[in-house]
Amino acid sequence: VGVRLVPALAGEGNRQLLRQLRVDWPSGSGGSALPDAASALRRALGRSPCAAACEQGPGTAARPEEVICKVHLKSFVEHQGLVGYDPNLDVLLVTEGKLRLLAELQQAALQGTVRNPAVPPASRLPDAGGHGSCCSIVHVVSCEEEFQQQQLDLLWRILDPGAHTASQKHLVCGPVKVTNPSSPIGADQYFQLRKRQMYKASVMKYGELAQDEAWTEVIDTLTVAAIRFEMLSTAHRSQITLDLEDSSISTKGTKSGAFVMYNCARLATLFDTYQRAVERGTYPPLPPASELSFSCLREEASAEKNVGTCAASAPVMDAAGPGGSSSPTHVILLQGEWLLLFNYLLPFPEVLQQAAQLPTPTKGIRITANTEMVCKFLIQLSMDFSSYYNRVHVLGEPFPHLFDQMFARLRLLGAVRDVFHSALATLHLPPLSQI
């Protein structure tokens, strides 16, 4: 899926902050075609029945010079039978700035479809005949600016009717608050604070760190992970409350992005250690999965209990059968290696599918991106993997009769590593190879 981000950023400070957060946001003006696109929208505005001239009555305040006309949004919404829009939307004063922003959106939509070779030309955007479009348009907006973004959405529908504008969706984010702030804090100050805290936490865990480029990259990555998990572990519709105290950031905290990255690095170290042992001749190379017997995976495979009511986070299988019974239920609690398989490897594709769906099947204009599902999945996986890794010595003595179990465990943990990498990639986080 190709993603285009608009509008382009003008301020160097914002661009620098986003670069630190590993967000590649465009900074150009939209290209040479932007003025022509804005002129075309202005002409469409002159032909629209929803537009009317701004008449300044006696005693009214002078309107800004860049206001072109006014557009009746409420009547358009009612005529089109649109649902989900704010009922207070009424008349919008159209300015040159709004047209330039719409032109940038339109150009991004055009480029997003033309550059997709898998889509037949006949189905590409745009044409007013309502042909299908392969471009999904999502307005990511704060709750404070939702009203203004709906105005822009409707103006685009009026001036550029087609499948692309008709399928616009809005992802609304809740506010971000700070617990007991001593003074107002900006985004850049927040990032630098978290970076200092991550460095201090790393020094406490690993000792004084070498001031080299590799460790600087590790600290930067841990800081970005901590911030992304802090922001994305809460449902986007809810308020995020930031605790800026030093105690809120830790490399050991089981709810932090740093904890996830730490366990990802442990897996990288495991496979690096194994590969170096293979090169020394200590272990043979890892055979293909088809040649292995995974019946060797027995580490705490099950624990059977008789309980009246079961409430467990691990998968449960009712030995009484689908019909159930009034007698105590026999429950198998999966642990260790089989827990990693059944709780994480097998359900992972469904987690990704539920996290975000485009095009969205929902009616109305709002959509949901369940980023918190991916974050919680990674945190829980890290906790269970860490517990397993602390108990099990995967790379055992180099005796041939132990190789089958070691190979099966390495293949299992290789799949766990792939899940870590794929899930982190959805959050635009690189896996760490050392920590």
WOHUJO-V580374 format. One record per backbone hydrogen bond with DSSP energy under -0.5 kcal/mol. NH is the residue of the N-H (numbers start at 0). CO is the residue of the C=O. E is the energy in kcal/mol with one decimal. If there is no record, write none. Layout:
NH|CO|E + NH|CO|E
//
This chain:
8|25|-2.1 + 14|10|-1.6 + 15|11|-2.5 + 16|12|-2.1 + 17|13|-2.2 + 18|14|-2.2 + 19|15|-2.0 + 20|16|-1.5 + 21|18|-1.5 + 22|17|-3.3 + 23|21|-0.6 + 24|22|-1.5 + 33|30|-1.3 + 36|32|-2.2 + 37|33|-2.4 + 38|34|-2.1 + 39|35|-2.2 + 40|36|-1.9 + 41|37|-2.0 + 42|38|-2.1 + 43|39|-2.0 + 44|40|-2.1 + 45|41|-1.6 + 46|42|-1.2 + 47|43|-0.9 + 47|44|-0.6 + 50|47|-1.0 + 51|69|-2.7 + 54|52|-0.8 + 55|53|-0.6 + 56|54|-0.8 + 59|56|-1.6 + 66|63|-1.5 + 67|93|-3.5 + 68|93|-0.9 + 69|51|-2.8 + 70|91|-2.6 + 71|49|-2.5 + 72|70|-1.2 + 72|89|-2.5 + 73|89|-1.2 + 75|71|-1.0 + 76|72|-2.5 + 77|73|-2.3 + 78|74|-2.4 + 79|75|-2.4 + 80|76|-0.9 + 81|76|-1.9 + 88|85|-1.7 + 91|70|-2.6 + 93|68|-2.7 + 93|91|-0.7 + 95|65|-1.0 + 98|94|-1.8 + 99|95|-2.3 + 100|96|-2.1 + 101|97|-2.4 + 102|98|-2.5 + 103|99|-1.9 + 104|100|-2.2 + 105|101|-2.8 + 106|102|-2.4 + 107|103|-2.1 + 108|104|-2.3 + 109|105|-2.4 + 110|106|-2.6 + 111|107|-2.2 + 112|108|-1.2 + 112|109|-0.5 + 113|109|-2.5 + 114|110|-1.7 + 115|112|-1.4 + 116|114|-0.9 + 118|115|-1.5 + 119|117|-0.5 + 122|119|-1.8 + 123|120|-1.6 + 129|126|-1.5 + 135|133|-0.6 + 137|135|-0.6 + 138|168|-3.2 + 139|137|-0.8 + 140|138|-0.7 + 140|170|-2.2 + 142|172|-2.1 + 144|141|-1.1 + 145|142|-0.6 + 148|144|-1.9 + 149|145|-2.0 + 150|146|-1.6 + 151|147|-1.8 + 152|148|-2.3 + 153|149|-2.4 + 154|150|-2.3 + 155|151|-2.2 + 156|152|-1.9 + 157|153|-2.2 + 158|154|-2.2 + 159|155|-2.3 + 162|130|-0.6 + 165|161|-1.9 + 166|162|-0.8 + 167|164|-1.2 + 168|136|-2.3 + 169|364|-3.7 + 170|138|-2.9 + 171|169|-0.7 + 172|140|-2.8 + 173|235|-3.1 + 176|174|-0.5 + 176|239|-3.4 + 178|241|-3.0 + 180|177|-0.6 + 189|185|-2.3 + 190|186|-2.2 + 191|187|-2.4 + 192|188|-2.4 + 193|189|-2.3 + 194|190|-2.1 + 195|191|-2.2 + 196|192|-2.4 + 197|193|-2.4 + 198|194|-2.1 + 199|195|-2.3 + 200|196|-2.5 + 201|197|-2.1 + 202|198|-2.3 + 203|199|-2.1 + 204|200|-1.4 + 205|201|-3.2 + 206|202|-2.2 + 211|209|-1.7 + 215|211|-2.0 + 216|212|-2.1 + 217|213|-1.9 + 218|214|-2.7 + 219|215|-2.3 + 220|216|-2.4 + 221|217|-2.6 + 222|218|-2.4 + 223|219|-2.4 + 224|220|-2.5 + 225|221|-2.6 + 226|222|-2.3 + 227|223|-2.8 + 228|224|-2.6 + 229|225|-2.0 + 230|226|-2.2 + 231|227|-3.0 + 232|228|-1.7 + 237|234|-2.2 + 239|174|-2.5 + 240|238|-0.5 + 241|176|-3.4 + 241|239|-0.6 + 243|241|-0.7 + 247|244|-1.7 + 248|245|-1.6 + 255|252|-1.6 + 259|255|-1.2 + 260|256|-2.4 + 261|257|-2.3 + 262|258|-1.8 + 263|259|-2.0 + 264|260|-2.3 + 265|261|-1.7 + 266|262|-1.6 + 267|263|-1.7 + 268|264|-2.5 + 269|265|-2.2 + 270|266|-2.2 + 271|267|-2.0 + 272|268|-2.6 + 273|269|-2.2 + 274|270|-2.3 + 275|271|-2.1 + 276|272|-1.8 + 277|273|-2.2 + 278|274|-2.2 + 279|275|-1.4 + 280|276|-0.6 + 280|277|-1.0 + 281|276|-2.5 + 282|276|-0.7 + 290|287|-1.7 + 291|288|-1.6 + 293|291|-0.7 + 295|292|-1.2 + 296|293|-1.5 + 297|295|-1.5 + 300|297|-1.7 + 304|330|-1.6 + 306|304|-0.6 + 306|328|-2.1 + 318|316|-0.7 + 318|329|-1.6 + 320|317|-1.5 + 323|320|-1.1 + 328|306|-2.5 + 330|304|-2.0 + 330|328|-0.6 + 332|302|-1.4 + 332|330|-0.6 + 333|314|-0.8 + 333|331|-0.7 + 334|299|-0.7 + 334|300|-0.5 + 336|298|-0.8 + 337|334|-0.9 + 338|334|-1.0 + 339|335|-1.7 + 340|336|-1.5 + 341|337|-2.8 + 342|338|-2.6 + 343|339|-0.9 + 344|339|-2.1 + 345|340|-2.4 + 347|343|-1.2 + 349|346|-0.7 + 350|346|-1.9 + 351|347|-2.1 + 352|348|-2.0 + 353|349|-2.2 + 354|350|-1.4 + 355|351|-1.1 + 366|169|-2.1 + 369|354|-2.9 + 369|367|-0.5 + 370|368|-2.1 + 372|369|-1.4 + 373|369|-0.8 + 374|370|-2.0 + 375|371|-2.7 + 376|372|-2.2 + 377|373|-2.4 + 378|374|-2.4 + 379|375|-2.6 + 380|376|-2.6 + 381|377|-2.4 + 382|378|-2.1 + 383|379|-2.4 + 384|380|-3.0 + 385|381|-2.6 + 386|382|-2.1 + 387|383|-2.2 + 388|384|-3.2 + 389|385|-2.1 + 390|386|-0.9 + 390|387|-0.7 + 391|387|-2.3 + 393|391|-1.1 + 395|393|-1.2 + 398|396|-2.4 + 401|398|-2.2 + 402|398|-0.6 + 402|399|-1.1 + 405|401|-1.9 + 406|402|-3.2 + 407|403|-2.2 + 408|404|-2.3 + 409|405|-2.4 + 410|406|-2.4 + 411|407|-2.1 + 412|408|-2.9 + 413|409|-2.1 + 414|410|-1.7 + 415|411|-1.9 + 416|412|-2.5 + 417|413|-1.9 + 418|414|-1.9 + 419|415|-2.5 + 420|416|-2.6 + 421|417|-2.6 + 422|418|-2.8 + 423|419|-2.7 + 424|420|-2.0 + 425|421|-1.3 + 426|422|-0.7 + 426|423|-0.8 + 427|424|-1.5 + 428|423|-2.4
//
